[in-house]
Amino acid sequence: SAVLLLQCINAGLIRFSLPRLDLSEFSLGARWLRLLLSSLPSSGTLEALTCGPHVCRGGRLHVLVRFLKDLRDRCGGTSAVCLKSLDLSQCELRDSEARSLLYSLPPSLETLNLSDNFLRRGSMETLSSALSSSSLLALREVDVSNNPLGPSGVSALSEGMGKVEDILSLQTLRLRNTHASLEGVRSLSEALKAMKSLRLEHLDLGENDMRAEGVKAFGSAVKAAAVPSLKSLRLDSNSAARNAQQEVDASGLSELFSSSNLSEVEELDLRNDSLGPNTAHVCSDAVAAGRLPKLRSLRCSEKSFFDAQNLASIANAISSGRTGPLQTLEVDCFDLEGGEVGGGETEA
């Protein structure tokens, strides 16, 4: 019955609108995938496509690539399908499969999710090429989290971003757990400095072993006003207050929070960053000085400790209006006499 339905649609006997197509559990062969995709309305109704591991293998992958190329070639016509969202997360993609897909992306794309795969430098070079050629200027969100990109993969993506000559629409960049480390973060920071027209609002660099050196590199980009529109910054699980030799080092945090260019930040995540009372003051001092006037959420728990003085600074900033309407404050507290006394989350 499903085959008959598709054949009727293909013959134009049935008309319908399909804004979203989810192929994450598609398990049939390439022939049936081709029939399904060829049966989709040719007018501009499909906006979001979600794929799955089975679709990204063998002959089915070739069918999917052909479909994306057709969308790319037809994009811009008055009745063309203009795909806006492509979800390739958890598709078990490696560089070879990902590159063929990334070569075929339509220029209408606004959201690209490549998270939770096995991607490395090769696929990032392909995405970098598409970005630098200005063929993806509509792209607003890129997620490559939980991929073993390594420093070279993050650097390849960053280089493509830095070479975009037109205005890139990118607002959200997620690089969580990509093994970026210092070298990758440094390349990203240089790319951000080069893109003066970028209006990045959400940046996730969590779980990348940045250490104090990596935070300092990113802080230099903040000081250069490379991310003036940033609203959400996640730097958790980076040992931000420790250097490569595992020594306590607040230089990176000092570089980051001494800047007045974080005035739009509303959410800040520094959990599990090894902030002791002697380094946590860098954050609390920034709040107290009014350098985070719109802050709504501050998370500094899990191996990050604030003492009474740090908390008092934040409380005074809130009461005096030097920071925003703080709704979430999540910290672990440190008693100078007895050590750690536990943590908690407060929501206003």
Disulfide bonds with the S-S distance in Angstrom:
none
